[in-house]
Amino acid sequence: MASRTMMAFDFGTKSIGVAIGQEVTRTARPLAAFKAQDGTPDWSLIEKLLKEWQPSLLIVGLPLNMDGTEQPLTARARKFANRLAGRFGIEVLLHDERLSTVEAKAGLFEHGGYRALQKGRIDAGSAVVILESWFEQSPG
C-alpha cells in the first residue's frame, strides 16, 4: 500500500488554507492558513512547510460552480497550482472543491460553536475536506 504524504491547498484571493495527510491512513489534518495579496501568497512560508513535511503530491482545490462550470476563481486556482509545480517541482493535481467550505464550517461549528468559525481555521479545514475528498475518490 502507498504511504505518500500529501499536502492540500484551499486557494483564495485573501487566504490560502493548507492541510497535510497520509495516503496509508487516508486521513488529513489542518496545518495553516496564509494570507494572500490578491491570490499571491508569501511563497517563503509555503516553501518552509514543503521542506518540513516533504510531501510527494500536492492537491489544489478547484473552485467550480455547483453545475460544474468554471468561475473567475477557477482560472486563478489553476494558475496557483501551476506556480506551485513550477517553483517546487512537486506533482500538483487539481480536485473539485465544491462545498468544501460549507463542510469545513459545519465540522468546526459542531466541535466548537461560533468561536471556532475563524477565517484561518475555516480555510485550513477546507483544505482537509479537499484532501479527504481526494482520498475518497482515488483508488485505495
Secondary structure, DSSP 8 states (H G I E B T S, - for coil): ----EEEEEE--SSEEEEEEEETTTTEEEEEEEEEEETTEE-HHHHHHHHHHH--SEEEEEE-B-TTS-B-HHHHHHHHHHHHHHHHH---EEEEE-TTHHHHHHHHHHHHHGGGG--HHHHHHHHHHHHHHHHHHHS--
